[in-house]
Amino acid sequence: MLLHKNFHIPNDVVTTVPKRSDRASLPPPGYLTVSETSLRAGLRFPPSTELVEILRRCGVCLSQFSYRAMSVIVGLIALFRDRGGCADT
């Protein structure tokens, strides 16, 4: 629950601690891998529609973005929303 509180993750989002046998590149069915650095960079749940669209267009998953890339993307989304540049606000 500390993770939920520190990173403002809704209570209905299920988180789990990986087992030693788990691999970040192959999460269990129904789960996705998210690094702490992505959360520190500003990733929130549920992910914004803009972020999902960027991931889809780039053909990548969340864990493939570096801390810096995630920080820039989250910052740009916030800037565009603040300035009225995103359609989904």
N, C-alpha and C positions, 0 to 999 in steps of 0.2 A: 504493500500500500504506500510505502514511502516513495516509490517510483511514481505512482499515480499523483501523489501530492506535489512532489518536486517539479514534475514536468506537466502538470495540469492535464493528465490523461483521464478521460471520463471513467467512472466506475464500471460501466458496462463493457469496457475494453479489457479482455482477458490477457494477462501477461504471465509468462512462465520463465523460470530460471532453467537454462539449458543443462542437460546432463553431460557428463564427460564424453559420451558417445555421440552427442549431437554435433552437427556441423552448420555453420552459418550459411553455407551455400546450399544446404538442403534442409530447410525447416520442416517440422512435422506438417502433415496436411491441415489446412485451415489456419496456419500461422504464417507470419512473415518475420524476417530477421531485421531488427532495427538496432543500430549501435547507439551507445550512450552519447557519442560525439554528435550524431544526428540530432538527438534530443537537445543537447547543449547548443547546437547551431540554430535551434528554433523550430524544429519539426514538432507539430502538434497533431493530435488525433481527434476526430478523423482528419486525414490529410485534406488540404484544400483542393477544390476541383482544378485550380490552376496548376498545382503541383502534380496532381495525377496526370493532367494533360501533358505537362512538360516531360514527365517520365515516359509516358506512352509515345510521344513524338520522338524522343531520344532513343527509345528501345532499351531502356535500362530500368533497373529496380532501385529501390531506396538505398540499399546497402552499397551500391556502386558509386554513389556520390561521395566525394571527400567532404570533410568538415567545411573547408573553404567554399566549395561549390554549393553545399546545402545552405550555408550562411548567406551567400550572395542571392541564391534563388528565393529563400524565405524573405530576405530583405527587399528584393525587387517586388515580390508579390505584395508585401505590406505597403511599399511605396506606391505602387499602382492602385491599390485599394484606397489609400489615403487621398490620392489625387483623382480618384474616380476613373481610373484607366482600366479596371477589370470589370467584365460584364457580370460576373457572379460575386456580388458583395453582400 
